[in-house]
Amino acid sequence: MSGTLSELISVIVPVYNIEDYLPKCLETICHQTYRNLEIILVDDGSTDSSGRICDEYAKKDPRITVIHQENKKRGLVRNTGLKYAHGEYIMFVDGDDYLHLDAARCMIEAINKDDEYDLAIVNWKATKTSSEDISSPITATHRKLNLEDLYKEIQSYSTIWGKLYRKSLIQDIQFRNFSMAQDYDYNIRVFQNVNKAILINSILYYYVQRSNSAIHREKSPIEGRKCQVDILLDNLNNLPQSKEHISHYLLRELYIYMIMLLNLSWETEERKAFVNYCQRNEKAVRKAYWNEKSIGVVEKTAMTLNIRYPYLIRSIKNMSKGRLSWHNLKSF
């Protein structure tokens, strides 16, 4: 292990109207077993007591810096945090979530394990409670990830939280102002710079699901899906020449995602508008996908059949296992 385990981690926490959740989050950050933390709280114009809670914790812990600003939304809030970050490593934590108390230690040990990794990723758990066990001993196992692993499983690794980034990896990358899925966009661009990443097979991050969160309150599922399509199209169209070797990963993701979305029901005007949007772009994406030489013909054929005729393919597979008759197949 080449790391000294004394390097500074900057923990960036966007805060907006989360007074009921923020104390739990801050307690689990302040009481990390790895102590060399710089905790940056960006109060994004909260109208409840969240800003005051930030200031109170800053009085108790000198590692905390609080920035109060007018509301700029979550993605741009993180850019503010990055401006103030001095650590060799960056960790993002949403202010309504919380950490295992050994999270920082496990991540910094992993990122410095063996050959020095660019990125450490932890397993996480969705929860509706603040009483998960965050102090049990951790005996971590690890899995090495390469560029292909990250992009093949981009949906699994798309969150900005639950990760430790070397600052040098993200030095010139800023969050962009998409209405949703800023994490997804950010990591698509960050992963282009990753040589090696490491996955820690332990649950160290707790994602708190709450019905009144901003994402649930303000946005529709359709808008989120459209943002992901927009993000993939934008990243493909603006991919630097030096990064063209990853274009087929993004193209595959876009093709799969867009065709799956075309199977949406047309039951509402919003869905109908979105399906029309996908149809306007799908032909060009399909052509690019089929012209991509690094994607094999077998994969292209199998992918297209599975996406375009999911019920038929599933039925044929089941029939081959003796689960379905040709008579039943006709009903699909």
WOWO-V718734 format. One record per helix or strand. SS is the DSSP state (H for helix, E for strand). FROM is the first residue (numbers start at 1). TO is the last residue. If there is no record, write none. Layout:
BEGIN
ss = <SS SS>
from = <FROM FROM>
to = <TO TO>
END
This chain:
BEGIN
ss = <E H E H E H E E H E E H E H H E H H H H H H H>
from = <9 19 37 50 64 74 89 98 103 119 142 147 163 167 182 197 214 221 241 269 297 310 326>
to = <15 30 44 60 69 83 92 99 111 127 145 152 166 170 193 208 218 237 261 291 308 320 329>
END
